[in-house]
């Protein structure tokens, strides 16, 4: 059976749908519609940061600050413990009637270790939360992806979303004002 020119070839494994939007407000309102429709596995591609887009998408606050706080606390505790162990246990020496351990003298080391451990924990947390390094993503194969870095806005809805249905999702994106809607291959 011959395929007509308007039919798209069936893909082996679909990653999802991508839809283009021309303006920031159009993308913003489309993100609100996709969020309100109940989709959870989707993303917006923009050539520059769009203020308030996270709220329109329903994205929760990042977990990276928790990694940073944990690293800072561990660094501070490590500094205090190191000075305590050095002064009170490893090299116990009373000089001029001073106590074996005083937090006042341990603070500079603890402060610096808190900063160092916070920096390391923030970088590690960012890599873990963002699942980096990611050397390949199916969206990069799309011909539209180049325009997403220049002057166009896109929404990508993944096929592994529980609500994903090619026809219903395409209809939602069209209703939201999307155009040049295409299916992405895995």
Secondary structure, DSSP 8 states (H G I E B T S, - for coil): ----TTS----SSEEEEEEEESSHHHHHHHHHHHHHTT--SEEEE-SS--TTHHHHHT----SHHHHHHHHHHHHHHHHHHHHHIIIIIIT----TT--S--HHHHHHHHHHHHHHHHHHHHHHHHHHHTT------GGGGSTTHHHHTTT-EEEEEETTSTT--HHHHHHHHHHTT-EEEEEEE-
